[in-house]
Amino acid sequence: MFSLASEPALAQRRGGTLVQITQPEPPSLGSYISTANPVGQVASKIYDGLLEYDFDLKPIPSLAESWTVSDDGKTVTFRLRSGVKFHDGQPMTSADVQFTFMEVLKKVHPRGINTFAEVTAIDTPDAQTVVFRLNRPAPYMMAALSGYESPILPKHVFSQGDIRTHQNANRPIGTGPFKFVEWRRGEFVRLDRNADYWKPGLPYLDRIVVRFIGDTGTRAAALERGEAHIAGFGAVPYNDVKKLEALPNIQIVTRGYEMLSPVVELMFNTRRAPFDNVKVRQAISYAIDRKFVIDNIWFGFGKPTNGPISSNFAPTGLYSADVTNYNVPDGIERANRLLDEAGFPRRADGFRFEITHDITPYGEEWRRFGEYTQQALARIGIKANLRYEDVATWLKRIYTDYDYEVSSNHLFNLADPVLGVHRAFHSRFIRPGTVFVNGVRWSDPRADELMDRATIETDPKKRAELYAEVQRIVVAAAPLAWTHEISFATVLDRRFRDVIVSPLGLFSSFDRAWRE
């Protein structure tokens, strides 16, 4: 049984408006059907989930005040909180939870289709009890029940019509601390305080206004002048973050991304020569100076890494540092030796072979990372030509046509390796046309077997042992060169307190945020 009493409300000041900059503008507010970053930044204030999470990534109660998991891991029973109302005044019951998971998240949510694949039925013995019936244990499911990832919808609203094109996607009705009021396209979304919120005394703020500002300089200036109060996820470039950090009214917060944990990587097309040769892939892994990349391209906002699982998972035991270490002082020497052994001697012009490096089309730091990679590869005799295309063209090239040799990318680990890590190199995620999955097309039967076992393993110690071996196998094979964990920077006005109180950061509800 898991239960946690609500924290006592502090005597914080009520009132005020928090202005959040989100870039780009979201395509919709239907977070139950889109995992696009801007959608979650807005909708997470409107919708609640069954659970929320602390900074150790452990679940804590939200709409579910307690829960039990059967010994075989195939039955999970949630006791729902009493007295919760949707924004239209209707009570939230077990029927809403059943509808949300069985009819929406399992069918149309991009990640929910996999996350809840093992859920075969949800029983509702009474209005406050929901019983999830699973075909096989799915311990990772318990990490995906936040208001951001699995928002609870009102059945009486969303069961009418096609969920994919529902009229309330952009007029959302949830149980969260803020109610949707207005969306003025190209300008802002306005959310007002939910006076009937189920947490007594919360929220403190009267209003959240989410602004959409296309120009980078204007976004930084708005924060500097106090016209906007918070921005993250790269809405402010790292060089501007450093400048803003020096101002007395601004603080920079790097907490609040632990359940996303982005890891930067170089992707190798392992089905195309010379990257079908493990020594070539290992050589490039050794050639990258991770500290230089972090200090000079990400302005210090990062941490070197050698593998796919973020060190943010250390509290859960799923991260292992016992892997091949490519971040070594003599990396260039090792890289040159490996390329010689692989049968690629230097030619008269000093190069061994020539490739094209496709730069991730996500902005200035990625261009600079591409330029750095070009220089690093030149040091080991690889001539790299750079190509920078629009997002749609790049996605098609990498994940549909596989028409590339090396590309840069960053992938969110999400709340559990099953959700965010397996997709990068498990065989079943070699899916032409599906983005942000196994675009390197590497696979290993032993690694697949270990990941499959870890997916259903309910014993935390055994699960950690399985992932430790997965990490050893994958890092040694180097289908990707992992360089660093990005520390996204949230720019925050110092007048606002208790804003980042969750590992979901900007994807959390801001119910405890207050202004001095």
C-alpha positions in Angstrom: 0.0 0.0 0.0 1.3 3.4 -0.9 -0.1 6.6 0.6 1.0 10.1 1.4 -0.8 12.8 3.2 -1.1 16.2 1.5 1.6 18.7 2.6 0.2 21.4 4.7 -0.4 24.7 2.9 2.1 27.3 3.9 1.0 30.9 4.5 2.1 32.0 1.1 0.8 35.1 -0.6 -2.2 34.6 -2.8 -2.6 36.4 -6.1 -0.5 37.5 -9.1 0.0 36.5 -12.7 2.9 34.3 -13.9 3.8 34.9 -17.5 5.4 31.8 -19.1 7.2 31.9 -22.5 6.7 28.7 -24.5 8.3 28.4 -27.9 7.1 27.5 -30.4 3.3 27.9 -30.1 1.6 24.5 -29.5 -0.3 23.0 -32.4 -3.1 22.1 -30.0 -3.8 21.7 -26.3 -4.7 18.0 -26.6 -2.0 16.5 -24.6 -3.8 13.1 -24.7 -3.1 12.9 -28.4 0.2 14.9 -28.8 3.5 14.6 -26.9 4.9 17.8 -28.5 6.8 19.7 -25.9 4.8 23.0 -26.1 1.5 21.1 -25.7 2.7 19.7 -22.4 3.9 23.0 -21.1 0.4 24.4 -21.2 -1.9 21.4 -20.7 -0.1 20.2 -17.6 -1.7 23.1 -15.7 -5.2 22.1 -16.8 -5.1 18.3 -16.3 -4.2 16.1 -13.4 -2.9 12.5 -13.4 -3.4 9.6 -11.1 0.1 10.2 -9.7 2.9 12.7 -9.5 6.6 12.2 -8.7 9.3 13.4 -6.4 12.9 14.1 -7.4 13.9 10.5 -6.7 11.4 9.6 -9.4 9.2 7.9 -6.9 5.4 8.1 -7.3 3.3 10.2 -5.0 -0.5 10.6 -4.8 -2.5 12.9 -7.0 -6.0 12.0 -8.1 -5.2 8.5 -6.7 -4.7 8.9 -2.9 -3.4 5.3 -2.6 -2.6 2.2 -4.6 -1.7 -1.4 -4.3 0.1 -3.8 -6.7 -0.5 -7.5 -6.6 2.3 -9.9 -5.9 2.4 -11.1 -9.5 2.4 -7.5 -10.8 -0.7 -8.0 -13.0 -3.3 -6.2 -10.9 -2.9 -2.5 -9.8 -5.7 -1.1 -7.7 -6.1 2.7 -7.2 -8.2 4.4 -4.6 -9.4 7.7 -6.0 -9.6 10.9 -4.1 -13.1 12.0 -3.1 -14.7 15.4 -3.9 -12.6 16.1 -7.1 -14.5 18.1 -9.7 -13.8 18.8 -13.3 -13.7 22.5 -14.4 -17.4 22.3 -15.5 -18.4 21.2 -12.0 -19.0 17.5 -12.7 -17.5 15.0 -10.3 -14.4 13.0 -11.3 -15.1 9.2 -10.8 -13.6 5.8 -11.7 -15.6 5.9 -15.0 -13.5 8.9 -16.2 -10.3 7.0 -15.4 -11.5 3.8 -17.2 -12.5 5.9 -20.3 -9.3 7.8 -20.3 -7.0 4.8 -20.4 -9.1 2.3 -22.3 -10.6 4.6 -25.0 -8.0 7.4 -25.3 -4.5 6.7 -24.0 -4.3 3.1 -25.2 -5.6 4.0 -28.6 -4.4 7.5 -29.6 -1.7 8.7 -27.3 1.7 8.4 -29.1 3.4 6.8 -26.2 0.4 5.4 -24.4 -0.2 2.9 -27.1 3.0 1.1 -25.9 3.0 2.2 -22.3 -0.5 0.7 -21.6 -0.3 -2.2 -24.1 -0.4 -4.8 -21.3 -3.6 -3.3 -19.8 -6.4 -5.6 -20.9 -9.2 -4.2 -18.8 -10.0 -1.7 -16.1 -12.7 -2.6 -13.5 -14.7 0.1 -11.6 -16.2 -1.7 -8.6 -17.3 1.7 -7.2 -16.9 5.4 -8.0 -13.6 5.8 -6.1 -11.9 2.5 -7.1 -10.2 1.5 -10.4 -8.5 -1.9 -10.9 -6.1 -2.2 -13.8 -5.9 -5.8 -15.2 -2.6 -6.5 -17.0 -1.7 -9.3 -19.3 1.9 -9.2 -18.0 3.6 -7.1 -15.3 4.4 -3.6 -16.5 6.4 -1.9 -13.7 7.3 1.0 -16.1 3.6 2.0 -16.2 3.8 3.3 -12.7 6.2 6.0 -14.0 3.8 7.3 -16.6 0.8 8.4 -14.7 1.4 12.1 -14.3 -0.9 14.8 -15.5 1.6 15.6 -18.3 1.9 12.0 -19.6 -1.5 10.6 -18.8 -4.1 13.4 -18.3 -7.4 12.3 -16.8 -10.3 13.4 -19.1 -14.0 13.9 -18.4 -15.9 11.0 -20.0 -19.1 13.1 -20.3 -17.2 15.5 -22.5 -14.7 13.5 -24.6 -16.7 10.4 -25.2 -18.9 12.4 -27.6 -17.5 12.6 -31.1 -14.1 11.6 -32.5 -11.3 11.9 -29.9 -8.8 12.7 -32.7 -10.6 15.8 -33.8 -12.5 16.7 -30.6 -13.9 20.2 -30.3 -12.6 20.4 -26.7 -9.0 19.7 -27.6 -8.5 23.4 -27.7 -11.1 24.2 -25.0 -9.8 21.7 -22.4 -11.7 20.7 -19.3 -9.7 19.0 -16.6 -9.4 18.8 -12.8 -6.2 20.8 -12.6 -5.4 24.0 -10.6 -6.0 26.3 -13.6 -8.9 26.6 -16.0 -8.6 27.3 -19.7 -10.0 30.8 -20.5 -8.7 32.0 -23.9 -6.3 31.2 -26.7 -5.4 34.2 -28.8 -3.5 32.5 -31.7 0.0 33.9 -32.2 -0.1 35.7 -28.8 -1.0 33.8 -25.7 -3.1 31.3 -23.8 -4.8 32.5 -20.6 -5.4 30.1 -17.6 -7.3 31.3 -14.5 -7.2 29.9 -10.9 -9.6 27.0 -10.3 -11.3 28.1 -7.1 -12.7 24.6 -6.6 -9.4 22.8 -6.9 -9.2 19.7 -4.7 -6.0 20.7 -2.9 -7.3 23.0 -0.1 -6.0 26.6 -0.5 -4.3 26.0 -3.8 -3.3 27.3 -6.3 -1.9 30.6 -5.0 -1.6 32.3 -8.4 -4.6 34.1 -9.9 -3.6 33.4 -13.5 -1.0 31.9 -15.8 -0.5 33.6 -19.2 1.6 31.5 -21.7 3.1 33.8 -24.3 4.4 32.9 -27.8 7.2 35.1 -28.9 8.9 34.2 -32.2 12.0 36.4 -31.9 14.8 35.0 -29.7 16.1 38.5 -28.7 12.6 39.6 -27.8 12.1 36.6 -25.5 15.3 37.3 -23.6 14.4 41.0 -23.3 10.9 40.2 -21.9 12.5 38.2 -19.2 15.1 40.8 -18.5 12.5 43.5 -18.1 10.2 41.3 -15.9 7.4 41.3 -18.5 7.7 37.5 -18.6 8.8 35.3 -15.7 9.7 31.8 -16.8 11.1 30.0 -19.9 12.8 26.7 -20.4 13.5 24.0 -22.9 15.9 26.2 -24.9 13.4 29.0 -25.5 16.3 31.2 -24.4 19.6 30.3 -26.2 22.4 29.2 -23.8 24.5 32.3 -24.5 21.6 34.5 -23.5 21.0 32.3 -20.4 24.5 33.1 -19.3 23.9 36.9 -19.7 20.5 36.8 -17.9 22.1 34.8 -15.0 24.1 37.9 -14.1 21.0 40.0 -13.5 19.8 40.4 -9.9 16.2 39.7 -10.8 16.9 36.4 -12.6 17.8 32.9 -11.4 18.7 29.9 -13.5 17.3 26.6 -12.5 18.4 23.2 -13.9 16.2 21.0 -11.8 12.9 19.9 -13.3 14.0 17.8 -16.2 14.8 14.6 -14.4 11.8 12.7 -15.8 12.9 13.7 -19.4 16.7 13.4 -19.1 17.8 14.2 -22.6 21.0 12.5 -23.8 22.9 13.9 -26.8 24.2 11.3 -29.3 25.8 10.8 -32.7 23.8 8.2 -34.6 25.6 5.8 -36.9 23.9 4.1 -39.8 25.1 0.6 -38.8 23.8 -1.0 -42.0 26.0 1.2 -44.2 29.8 0.9 -44.6 32.0 1.9 -42.8 29.7 2.2 -39.9 28.9 -1.5 -40.0 32.3 -1.9 -38.5 32.3 -1.6 -34.7 35.8 -0.3 -34.5 34.9 2.7 -36.7 32.0 3.5 -34.4 34.2 3.0 -31.3 36.8 5.3 -32.8 34.4 8.2 -33.2 33.1 7.6 -29.7 36.7 8.1 -28.5 37.3 11.1 -30.7 34.7 13.4 -29.1 35.9 15.7 -26.4 32.8 15.8 -24.2 34.0 18.5 -21.8 34.9 20.8 -24.8 31.4 20.3 -26.2 29.6 21.0 -22.9 31.8 24.1 -22.1 31.9 25.7 -25.5 28.6 24.7 -27.2 26.2 24.2 -24.3 27.9 26.8 -22.1 28.4 24.4 -19.3 24.9 23.1 -19.1 25.6 19.4 -19.4 27.3 16.4 -18.0 29.6 13.9 -19.9 28.2 10.5 -20.5 29.2 7.2 -22.2 25.8 5.5 -22.4 22.1 5.6 -23.2 20.7 5.7 -19.6 20.9 9.1 -17.8 22.6 9.4 -14.5 19.3 10.9 -13.3 18.2 7.2 -12.9 20.9 6.6 -10.3 18.4 6.8 -7.4 16.3 4.0 -9.0 19.4 1.8 -9.5 18.9 1.6 -13.3 21.9 3.7 -14.3 25.3 2.0 -14.4 28.7 3.6 -14.9 30.3 0.1 -15.4 30.5 0.5 -19.1 33.3 1.1 -21.7 34.7 4.6 -21.0 35.2 6.6 -24.2 35.8 9.8 -22.3 39.5 9.4 -21.8 42.5 11.7 -22.2 44.1 9.6 -25.0 40.9 9.3 -27.0 42.4 10.5 -30.2 45.3 8.0 -30.0 42.9 5.2 -29.4 40.6 6.3 -32.2 43.5 6.4 -34.7 44.6 3.0 -33.6 41.1 1.5 -34.0 40.7 2.9 -37.5 44.1 1.5 -38.6 43.0 -1.9 -37.2 39.7 -1.6 -39.0 41.6 -1.4 -42.4 41.3 2.3 -43.1 44.8 3.7 -43.4 45.4 7.4 -44.1 45.7 8.3 -47.7 48.3 10.8 -49.1 45.9 13.7 -48.3 45.7 12.6 -44.7 42.2 11.3 -44.8 41.0 7.7 -44.5 37.5 8.2 -46.0 34.8 10.8 -46.5 31.3 11.0 -45.1 28.3 13.3 -44.7 27.2 14.4 -41.3 23.6 15.4 -41.0 23.1 18.1 -38.4 20.0 18.0 -36.3 17.9 20.9 -37.4 17.1 22.2 -33.9 19.0 25.5 -33.9 22.3 27.2 -33.4 23.9 24.9 -30.8 23.3 21.9 -33.1 25.0 23.7 -36.0 28.0 24.4 -33.8 28.0 20.8 -32.6 28.1 19.7 -36.2 31.0 22.0 -36.9 32.8 20.7 -33.9 32.2 17.1 -34.9 33.6 17.9 -38.4 36.8 19.1 -36.7 37.1 16.2 -34.3 36.7 13.7 -37.1 39.3 15.4 -39.2 41.8 14.8 -36.4 41.4 11.1 -36.9 41.4 11.2 -40.6 37.7 11.3 -41.5 36.5 14.0 -43.8 33.0 15.0 -42.8 30.8 17.2 -45.1 28.0 18.9 -43.2 24.3 18.9 -44.3 21.6 21.0 -42.6 18.0 20.5 -43.7 14.5 21.4 -42.4 13.0 19.2 -39.8 10.6 17.3 -42.0 13.3 16.4 -44.6 15.7 15.4 -41.9 13.2 13.2 -40.1 12.4 11.4 -43.4 16.0 11.0 -44.3 16.9 9.4 -40.9 13.8 7.4 -40.0 12.1 6.5 -43.2 14.8 6.4 -46.0 17.8 5.7 -43.7 19.7 7.7 -46.3 22.5 9.0 -44.0 25.8 8.0 -42.5 26.1 10.0 -39.3 23.6 12.4 -37.6 23.4 14.2 -34.3 20.3 14.0 -32.1 19.1 14.0 -28.5 16.6 11.6 -27.1 14.6 11.9 -23.9 15.0 8.9 -21.5 11.6 9.8 -20.1 10.4 8.3 -16.8 11.6 4.7 -17.4 14.0 3.0 -19.8 11.1 1.0 -21.3 9.5 4.3 -22.3 12.5 6.3 -23.6 15.6 4.1 -24.0 14.5 0.8 -25.6 13.2 2.6 -28.7 16.8 3.7 -29.6 18.2 0.2 -30.1 15.7 -2.6 -29.5 15.1 -4.7 -32.7 11.3 -4.2 -32.5 11.8 -0.4 -32.9 13.3 -0.7 -36.3 10.2 0.8 -37.9 10.6 2.7 -41.1 8.5 5.9 -41.0 8.3 6.1 -37.2 10.4 8.9 -35.8 12.7 8.9 -32.8 13.1 5.2 -32.7 15.9 2.8 -33.8 17.2 4.8 -36.8 20.6 3.3 -36.4 19.1 -0.2 -37.2 21.5 -1.9 -34.8 20.2 -4.9 -32.9 21.5 -7.7 -30.7 19.6 -10.7 -29.6 21.1 -10.8 -26.1 20.3 -7.1 -25.6 16.8 -7.6 -26.8 16.3 -10.5 -24.5 17.5 -8.5 -21.5 15.3 -5.5 -22.3 12.3 -7.8 -22.7 13.0 -9.4 -19.3 13.5 -6.0 -17.7 10.2 -4.8 -19.1 8.2 -7.2 -16.9 10.6 -7.7 -14.0 9.0 -6.4 -10.8 12.0 -6.9 -8.4 14.0 -3.6 -8.5 17.3 -5.3 -7.7 16.9 -7.9 -10.5 15.7 -5.2 -12.9 18.8 -3.1 -12.1 21.1 -6.1 -12.9 19.4 -6.6 -16.2 19.9 -3.0 -17.2 23.5 -3.0 -16.1 24.2 -5.8 -18.6 22.2 -4.1 -21.3 24.3 -1.0 -20.9 27.6 -3.0 -21.0 26.5 -4.7 -24.3 25.2 -1.6 -26.0 28.0 0.8 -25.0 30.7 -1.7 -26.2 28.9 -2.1 -29.5 28.6 1.7 -29.9 25.7 1.9 -32.4 25.5 5.5 -31.1 28.2 7.8 -29.6 26.6 9.2 -26.5 28.3 12.5 -25.6 26.5 14.3 -22.8 23.3 14.7 -20.7 21.8 18.1 -21.5 21.0 20.3 -18.5 18.2 22.3 -19.8 18.1 25.8 -18.1 14.9 27.3 -16.9 15.1 31.1 -16.6 13.0 32.2 -13.6 12.1 35.6 -12.2 13.3 35.6 -8.5 10.0 37.0 -7.3 8.3 33.7 -7.9 8.8 30.8 -5.5 8.0 27.1 -5.5 7.6 27.0 -9.2 10.0 24.0 -10.0 9.0 21.5 -7.4 8.8 18.3 -9.5 11.1 16.3 -11.8 8.6 17.3 -14.5 9.5 21.0 -14.1 7.6 23.1 -16.8 5.4 20.0 -17.4 4.0 20.2 -13.8 0.9 22.0 -12.6 2.4 25.1 -10.8 -0.2 24.6 -8.2 2.2 25.6 -5.4 3.8 28.6 -7.2 3.5 32.0 -5.6 4.7 35.5 -6.0 6.4 37.5 -3.3 
